[in-house]
Each structure stands twice: as C-alpha cells, then as structure tokens.
Amino acid sequence: MQLTPFCLMLSCLRVSPNRSQFFRYDTITLTCEDQSNSTSWKVKRETPAGGVRPCSSGWGSTSLGSTCIIGSTYPSDSGVYWCESVDGEQSNGVNITITDRDVILESPALPVSQGAAMTLRCKAEANSNHVFNFYKDEHLISSSSTGEMTIPSVSKADEGLYKCNISGGGESAASWLAVEGATDMKLSTSEVTAFQPGIKASPSPSASPPAASCSVSVFRLLCHVLVGTPYLVSTILLGLIYRDRKRARTVGGRRGSNDVIMEIVV
C-alpha cells in the first residue's frame, strides 16, 4: 500500500479522548477527518493475529461513516490505528495502549505543536492521596501532588518517552510524545513496549502510517495553491494567445476588404 505524502494528506485520524493510554473498559472514539469526502476513509488496525481489519470487522462499531467507537476496551485492542481510503492512501498512525495497570499516563495521542502548552496527567484507578512522579527517557523530571505536569512551551527537546508512577506502587506504561517538526527518529510500538516489562509488543501495520499531525490544513492549502498555479497561469496565457490570434485574423480580414475596394475605385 502506498502511503500518502504529508503535504497531500487528505485525512487525519482523531482520537477522543485525546490520549494514547486507556484503562480496560474505557470507551474510545476514532474519527477520520476528511474535508473532501469523509465517507471514503475507514478506520483500520492490525489485529493481534497479524491481519489488517477495518472497524466493525471483528473489533469496534461504526457510527456515521468514518467514525469508529470501541465501547469497552481490552488490552488486545492495543496497537496502531490509522485511516485508509478506498485507493489505499493512509493517514497518520496513532499508537494506543490499553492496560490492566492501576496507573495510566494521559499524554496527547497526536503530535504537539512547538510553542504550545501541554499538560501530562498521571491517573490512578483508585482515587487517594499520592505523590506522582513523571519520567522522560527513564529519568525523573518532576514530582507532583496534583498528578499533573505542565510544559508551558513545547520544543523539540521535549520529544521522548514518558511514563509516571505513584508513591506506594503503581507505574504507567510508557508513551512516546511526538512534537511537530521534530526530526528525531520516532520509536515504533515494539520499541516502546521494550521499556514496559511484561507487556507484549503490539503489531504494527506492514506499511506503517506516518506519524503526522492533523494540523496540516495550512500546508495542504499551500500545496494545492502551488500545484494549481501553473495550470491557472497556462490557462490564462492560452486564453490571451487565442484572443490575440482572433483579433489579428479580424484585422487582417478588414485590411483585405479595404484593398479590394481601393482597387475598384482606382
């Protein structure tokens, strides 16, 4: 399957709630956002057995065309999800982890824009007073009694593998935080799970979708303008050439008629 170039991406997978980790039995809504024709894109994933299946074909339920709802999640629902058109074009891919752990890290499922504010949340199934510790690439970076850690202005340096734990026990799985425009290599699903002892790596699509952001409308518009401008200019030039030739023929015809009249008079 041929991947859609970032510049011409026509669809994007949205995850609601916008996070990459979920507890068992949570509900997830996956939507293919396509400004041209949303019904031509379907949510797909690679199953644990290794086959690629669209929504409502052994997993999830379809609602309103390109929206897929997983009503009660299980760890077997962990993996990479993406949107795919009838022509085989693919959108961005999103890693989703469903865990049996007592703690999850709520981090954005999609890449974060540079300069934007971003908040990570460490959430425990059992509500009680805890000290929450946040880690980036296995290094402790923050501790909080509220369970939140805010980065006021995200930069490329903030891209990495994050997890959290709570005092007295539980630890979340690790999730990769992507930053728009960062050139660092992204970790695959299997590489992320290598940091999670006891967690089996979820399969990824045979042709992994690009981890691109959904905020590509400006780039898409610029691409369409760049592609369409030569055709527009060519059309205008052809129209001008045709008009000038027609005018020249008309003038030439008039001159020929005048010559004939002058010869008769003489």
N, C-alpha and C positions, 0 to 999 in steps of 0.2 A: 504494500500500500504506500502511495506517495504522500509524504507529509506536506501540508500547506505551508508555504513560506510565511514568516512572521508578518511581513509587510502586507500580504494579501489575505491574511486570516479573516474569514467572514463569520466565524462563530467562536464562541468562548464559553467554557464550562464554568458556571457559578455554583457555589456550594452554600447552602443555608441550613443551619447557622454557619457563618464563615469561619470555620476552624478545621484543622486536619485530624484531631483526635476526638473520639466519642466513647462514651460508656456503652456497654451492652444494653440493648433495648431502647437506645435513643432513636429519634427519627431524623432522617437526612433528606433534604430536597435538592436534587441536582437538575439544573436547567441549562439548556443550550440556548445562549442568546445570539440570535442571528437577525440583523437588521433587514435583511433582504427577504428571507423565506425560512421562518423558524421550523416549519414542518418538515423540511428536507434534512434536518440534523437529528440524530438519535444518540442518546447516552449509551456508551458501551464500556465494558470492562473485561479483563481477562479472568476467567474463573479459576478456582484452585486446581481444577483438572487440566488447565492449560489451554482451554478453548476460549475464543472471544465470543461474547454473547451480548446482544442489546438488552436494554431494560425490559422487564416483564417476560423474559425468556429464561426462566429458572431463578431469577432474582428481581427484586423491586417491582413496582407497579407504575404504569404510565398514566399520566394525567395531563390533559391539554397538549397533546402532540409531543413536544420536545422536553417536557418536564418529567423527571423520574423521581419517585418517592420510595425510600426504603423505610418502611413503617416501624420495623423492630429489628435493629441491627444486631449482628453476631460477629465474633472475631473472624469468621470465614468471609465476611464482607470487606475485610481489609484488602487494599490493593490500589492499583492505578485506574482512574476513571477518566474518560475523555468523550468528546462529541465527534461524531463521524457522519459525513454526508453520504448520499447515495452514490457519489462518484469516488468515494474512498478518501476524501480530504479529511484531515484530522485537526482538532483544536488543540489548545493547551491540555496537558495531562496533569491531574491532581492526585497526590498521594493521600489516601485516607486510612487511618488506623482505628480499628475497633478493639478495645481492650477489656480484659477481665480485671484489670488492676483497680485499686481503690483510688488512684490519683490519675488525673489527666492534665496535660498542658494545653491550654486553649491558645493556639497561635494561628495566624491567618493561613488559610489554605492556598491563597493566591499570592504572588509576589507583591511586596510592599514598595510603594514609590519612594524614591530617595527624597529626603527632606520632610516626609510625612511623620506624624506622631503615631506610635504603635504601642499597644499595651498587651503584655503577656499575662495570662491568668493561670494560676495553679489551683485546680479544683479537686476537692476530695468528696467522695460519695457521702461520707458521714460528716455532717457539719459540727465542728468543735473548734476550740482554740488551738491553733497550730502556729509554728514558725515555718514559713515557706522559703525554701532555698531554690534559687534559679542557677542553672549551669549552662554555659556555652562551650561547646567542644571539650566537655569533661572538666571545665574549670568553673569554680564557684564565682559568680559575678554579682549576686545580690541576695539579700535576705529580707523578708517582709512578714509582718503580722497580718496584712490585709489579703495576701495571696495575689498581689498584683505587682508587676514591674513594668514601668513605662520608659520607652525610649523616645524622647521629645523630638528628635530629628534623625530619622533613619539614614544611614550611609552604607556604602559597600562593605565597610569593616564590620557591620552588624550581621552580615550574612553568615550563617553557620548552623550547627546542630545544637538545638536547645532541649532541655528537659528540666524537671523540677522534682523536689521531694519535700516531705513534711516531717516535722520533728516526731520522732517516735515510730517511724515506719515507712509508709508507702512512698513509692517513686513512680513517676510517669514514664511512659515510653518516650523516645527521642524523636523530634520532628525537625525537618530542615526548614529554616526560614530563608526564603529567597527574596532578593532585592532587585527591583527593576534596573536593568542596565549593568548589573554586576557581571564581570567577565569570568569570575571564578567558576571552576567546574562544580556542577551540582552532583550530589550523591544520589545514586539510584536507590530504589526501595530496598534491595538486598544489602546495600552498603549501610543504609540507615539502621536496618534491623541487626546489623553486626554489633551495634552499640547496645542492643537490648537482649541481655541473656535470657534464654528460654523462649524467645519469640521467633517463630518460623517466618522466614522471608516470604513475602507475598510475591507472586509472579508479576512481571511487568509485561506490557504488550511487546510483541515481536518487533514492531517498529514503534519505539517509544515516542509518544507525542511530545513536542517541545514544551518545556515549562515556561510558557509565555504568559504575560499578563493580559487581563481583559481590557485594560485601558489602552486600547490601540486605535480608538476612533480617529484621533488626530493624524496618526501615522497612516491609517487607511485612507483618509481623505487626501493627504498629500500624495500618496501613491496613485490614487485614481486621477488626481489632477495632473501628475507627471506623465501618466500613461495616456491620458486623454488629450493633453495639449497638442502633441504633434498631429493627431488626427484632426483636431479643430482647425489648426493653422493650415494644414493641407487642404481642407475643405474650403476655407476662405480664399486661399490662393487660386484654387481651381475655379471658384466662382468668379473671381476677378479676371482671370485669364479668359474665361468663356465670355464674360461681358465685354471685354476689350476686343476680342475677335469678332463678336457680333456687331459691335459698333463700327469696327473697321470695314466689315463687309457692307454695312448700310451706307457708310460714307462713300465707299468705292462705287457702289451701285448708283448713288446720286451723281457722282462725277461722270460716270459713263453716260448717263442720260443727258447731262448738260452738253457733253461733247457732241453728241448726235444732233441736238437742237442747233448748236452753233454751226455745224456743217450744213444743215438745211438752209439756215438763214443766209449764209455766205453763197 
